[in-house]
Amino acid sequence: MEGKEGVEALFQFATEGILLVDEKGKIMRANPSSEKLFGYEKDELFGQKIEILVPKSHAHKHEHHRTNFHNKPQARSMGNQKELFGLRKDGSEFPVEISLSPYESSHGKFVIAFIIDVTIKNQEKEKLRNYSVELEKQVQNRTSVLLEAIVELEKTKKELQKVIENEKELNELKSRFVSMASHEFRTPLTTMMSSLSLVTQYSEQNDSINQKKHVAKIKKSIHHLTDILNDFLSVGKLEEGKIEYLPKEINLKNLLNDVLSEMKSMAQAKQNLVLIYNGKEDVFLDPRLLKNVLFNLISNAIKFSDEGKTIEINIQVQNSTLKISIKDEGIGISKKDQKHLFERFFRGHNAIHIQGTGLGLNIVANYIELMNGSINYESEENKGSTFNIIIPQ
């Protein structure tokens, strides 16, 4: 293999294409593999310019590159950094990798070019690239599915947490309801039983003054029980969505006079209920809801105010808006309690000794919302409260 015959055998039987090109760019020798690679017959490439094997779009540039290479000859590979293409005799192009080695002898300067068809290699690279892209897509899809599953799991977790919190809140409400109901029902019932016994006793003694006094207590207790039952019924209907806003034309002043007439029988000694009315009397509202709102707010003002205090009901009907202001001189609401004021069963710390379910203001807020209205208040402890309501007609 070290002799001339061995070198010739390497040239003839090499699987790579081998070309020997002189400094003028003429092909001096081409091995069988290179002839087969480019589609030429034996010795058909001899004497041809090397550019015959270069695509026409690059032939001119190739001459320039060839000249530069002969000026600074050195062994180097081509096609690793950018794609190179060879041109077959039939005009088709194919990707190649080329290695160049300068060679000099007594006959002149030459370049030995080793040429490999990288079509299959490129196809495999493309397959690998496509596989990588597909794999990346699958990873992204699975990641997306996993993220969706995590989001769904988190959503389910939050929903479950909400259910647990609602269940906990419901249990607390049930406990508070049982505690409140037993107390609120027991007190008036005890009063009624005691007063009935005393009424019988005073009747036998013909003591009409004490009789009337205890009959009034019994009536007051009945009123209180009726209020409790009405509150419970209202809450139940609100929960079930059975209460609707059904407006109709009504005489508001007449409705207010009816409410105040009933409220005066509940007022404490020397309490003064003052009505200030401005605007037209006929309005388009739901009388049931409005009456319930007025009953709750005025009864609260009566209940939480001392004897001899004034309760002012200010009504203004302007254009298509009803403004209601109910002002008392009662115990007021502390800053700490105000944020819980419309919560169900909430009682202020200074109202524990006063009878009530803690449902009234919650019902009022819901009724006003059904009427598309709004409610706000101003209150200071031991100085009184003012509730302001705006309802569109």
BELTAZI-V599888 format. One record per run of one state. SS is the DSSP state (H for helix, E for strand, L for the rest). FROM is the first residue (numbers start at 1). LEN is the number of residues. If there is no record, write none. Layout:
BEGIN
SS|FROM|LEN ; SS|FROM|LEN
END
This chain:
BEGIN
L|1|3 ; H|4|10 ; L|14|3 ; E|17|6 ; L|23|3 ; E|26|5 ; L|31|1 ; H|32|7 ; L|39|10 ; E|49|1 ; H|50|4 ; E|54|1 ; L|55|1 ; H|56|16 ; L|72|4 ; E|76|3 ; L|79|5 ; E|84|4 ; L|88|5 ; E|93|13 ; L|106|2 ; E|108|10 ; L|118|1 ; H|119|86 ; L|205|3 ; H|208|33 ; L|241|7 ; E|248|4 ; H|252|13 ; L|265|7 ; E|272|8 ; L|280|2 ; E|282|4 ; L|286|1 ; H|287|17 ; L|304|6 ; E|310|9 ; L|319|2 ; E|321|7 ; L|328|7 ; H|335|4 ; L|339|21 ; H|360|11 ; L|371|3 ; E|374|7 ; L|381|3 ; E|384|9 ; L|393|1
END
